[in-house]
Amino acid sequence: MAEPGPSPRLVIFDFDGTLSDSGSWFLSIMDHLADRYGFRHVGKHEIEPLRRMSTRDVIRHIGIPRWKLPFIARYVRRLFGRHTHQVELFAGVAEMLAAIDAAGIGIAIVTSNSEANARAVLGPANAARVRWWACGASLFGKAPKFRKVLNASGIPPHQALSLGDETRDIDAARATGVRAGAVLWGYANPAAFEHLRPDIAFATPQAVVDALTSTDVNR
């Protein structure tokens, strides 16, 4: 799955499902969102199949009109802000961020969530390791945020690596010339993005550390 390439100077992380274990919280509010915004409820038997779908296919499957997405996103960010105490980082994420920072590799976060919410879940020590923030991305608008980070950092795309757990993270990386990395510990089932052939994939946060702090990111 990996192709030869230089060790990165910048890692662009997704937040929800990559750094924060927020999948259960999002599932817990789905019925409320369905009632508020008029899309259909998701049965328990549908959850696993939905994890194997792309983001676009999930939206189509549960019947959310595209024009409602910005309103839903803003509302979800507000709800999340009231419940950040219920969301934790995945095991090993704090250690991963510390190791990447210690290796002199820049860290950025590009997320549809808000910076305030991400900082609250990360905590002060982890948040301090993030040099560039590009938050509040529209559901399919991560590519412009990637470009914002690249411009701010001055790091060329081929020296950056994106790490996320959704198809849209890979799409944004491809659109901006950034290496597309996938994490396999998030909410999305790896089958959802396998057909997109990410450049590299990691099973655990420690695997990220092992690769990025070695001389070859492709090991």
N, C-alpha and C positions, 0 to 999 in steps of 0.2 A: 504493500500500500504506500510505502514511502518512496520518494524519488530523490536522487542526490541533490544537495543544495547546501548553502552555507549555514553555519550556526547563526541563529537570529540575534539581532541587537534589540529587538522589541517583540514582546508578546502581547497581543490584543485579546483579552479575555471577554467572553460573554459573562453575564452574572447569574441570572436565574437558571438553574439546572446545570451550571458549570462550576461556579464557586459556591452558590447557596443552594441548599437542599429544600427548595421551595415548591416542589411538585405537589406534595400532599396538601399544602395550603391552597394552591390554585385549584386543585380538585375539590377542596372543601367548600369553595364559593361558587362552583359551577351552577348549581341549581338556582342560587340567588341571582346570578347573572342572567341565566336563561329566563327567569321570571321578569326581570327588570328590562331586558332588551329584546325579548320576544323570539328567542331561538329555542330549539328543542332541548329537552333534558337528556343527559348522557347516562345510560344505564351502566351498572357495574360491569356487565358482561362486555361492554364496548371499550372499556379503558385500555385493555391490553392491545386490541387491534388499533386503537387510535395512536398508541405509542409507536406504532410501526409506520404511521403515515407522515407525509410531509406537512408542514404548517399550513400550506394552501389547501391541501386535501382535508385536513381536520376542519378548517373553517367551512369548506364546502359541505362536508358531511353533516355538520350540526346546524347548517343553515343560517350562518351569520352574513348578512349583506355587507359588502365591502365598505359602504358609506358609514356603517355603524362602528367600524373598528376604532377610529380615533376616540370616539366617545367612550367606548368600553375601556380602552387603554388608559385614558385619564382617570376614569372611575376606579379601575383596578389599582393604579398607583396610589390613589388616595386611601383605598382600603388597606393596601399593603403597609402604608405608612403607619396605620393604627395598630398593626399586628406584627411589626418587625421582631418583637420579642418571641414570637412563635416560630421563627425561622432561624435555622442554624446553618453554618457552613458545613460542607461535606468534610468528613474525616480526612485529615492530611492536607487540606487546602492552606491553612495558616503556615504550615511548615514548607509547603511548596512555594508560596509567595515569598517567604523569608529567604529561601535558598536561591530563587531566581534573582531577587534583589541583591543578595550578597555576591552573586556572580557578575554583577554589573550590567545585567540585562534589563532594559526598560520595561515597565508594566503599564498597560493601559486597560481601561474597561470601557467597552461599548455595549450598551444595554438599552432595552425599551423601558426599563425601570428608571426611577429617578436617582440622581446622585445622592440625595439625602437618605433614601431608603437603602441604597447599597452601602453607604458609609455606616448606617446604623447596624446592619447585619455584620459587616466586616469587623467593626470595632476600630478604635483609634489606631492601634498598632499596625493592623493590616492595611487600613486605608492610607496610612502614611507612606506605604510602599508603592502606591499607585501614583505615577507621575502625570498621567493624562486621563481625563474623564470625558466621555462623549455619551451623554445619557439622554433618555427621553426619545430614543429612536422610534420612528413609526414601525409598524410590524414588518414591513418589507422595505424599510429605509435605512438599513445599516450601512450600506456602501458609502453614502455621503459622510457618515460619522467616521468610518475607517479613513476616508480621505482627510477629514479634519485632524485626526490623530497623526497621520503621516506628515501632514503639513506642519503641525505644531512641533513634532519631534525632530523633523528634518531627516528622518530615517527613510531610505528608499524602500519601496514595497518588497523587493526581493530579499531584504534583510529583516523582514517582519514575518511573524507567524501568528495566525488566528487560531484560538482554541474555543470551541463551542460545542453544544450538544444538539443543535438543530440544523435542518437543511438550510435555513436562511443564513446561518453563520457561514456555511460553506459557499453559498451563493455570493455573499458580500465579499468574501476573500477572493473568489474568482473574478469578480467585477473590478477589483482594485489591484490585482497582481500580487496579492499577499499569499503566502503559502497557507493552504487550508488544512488545519488540524482538527481532528474530532476527538472529543472525550467520550469514553464509553461508560462512564459512571453516572451520567445525568438521567433526566426523566425520559428522554426519547430513546426508544429501542434502536440499537445500531442498524437494524434492518431498514430504518427510515431513511438513512443517508448513505447506505452502502453503495447504491447505484451511482452516487455522485463521485465516488472514488476519491475521498480525501487524500491529500498527499501523505499524511501520517496520522496515526491514531494512537491513543494512550488509554490503557485500561485503568490506571490509577494515578492520583496526583504524584506519587513517588516515581512512577514511570516517566512523568514529565521532568521531574528533577534529574533523574538519571540521564535522560537524553540531553537536556539543555545545559547541564553542567559538565558534559563530556566534550570531547573535541569534535564529535560528529552527532548532529541532531537526528540522524537517521538510524542510529543503533537500535 
